[in-house]
Amino acid sequence: MQHALIVGAGPGLSASFARVLAGRGVCVHLAGRTPGKLDGLAGEIGGVAHLCDATDPDAVAALFAAIPAPDVVVFNASGRVRGPVAELHPADVKNALMVSAFGGFLVARAAAERMLARGGGTILLTGASASVKGFPLSAPFAMGKFALRGLAQSMARELHPKGVHVIHVVVDGGIRSAARPVPGDAPDSLLDPDAIASAMIAAVDQPRSAWSDEITVRPWVEKF
């Protein structure tokens, strides 16, 4: 049986991708700071919920030690704090960067170590519009996502020749959810998480003679 790990799992995109993997017979491990919130999804897909603070090196090491060597690892955690640059609190910014950038490094590093040892695997790092363009009042989020994209690019160039597929997924737009429905006056303006999951699994399935190191998904009505 294959195994997958999703760090920063939740009810949106992570849940959609977890269902796709489970539908293929993959045992999906869901990790987050409050695993109790993942029990419902874990029960639905026959997966396992784990407690993990992605910014803690010991916690990440313990997480990977507790599961079989994964075939697919997804890092979907991020830290966000909004406000004018001159008014941002340094501690809040540090925490946001620790989650988005340092947490991504810790998880990707542990995944790479195990995948290199077993001869292959796929690592997906979830980005956003802020990975490629900073927006007003959102500097810490852009800083973290820019760093995560740089990590993905460096890892891809290092690990692709060694059989480990690294993919940065730029989610360029908002994702629809129960709490964020599509506005009645702007149909199709938000991404369907199931559609994003379909694009992600297609990237996982790519033949290694034509691997992508980055894919971008956006609503077809969105202006570039």
Secondary structure, 3 states (H helix, E strand, C coil): CCEEEEECCCCCHHHHHHHHHHHCCCEEEEEECCHHHHHHHHHHHCCEEEECCCCCHHHHHHHHHCCCCCCEEEECCCCCCCCCHHHCCHHHHHHHHHHHHHHHHHHHHHHHHHHHHHCCEEEEEEEEHHHCCCCCCCHHHHHHHHHHHHHHHHHHHHHHHHCEEEEEEEECCCECCCCCCCCCCCCCCCECHHHHHHHHHHHHCCCHHHCCCEEEECCCCCCC
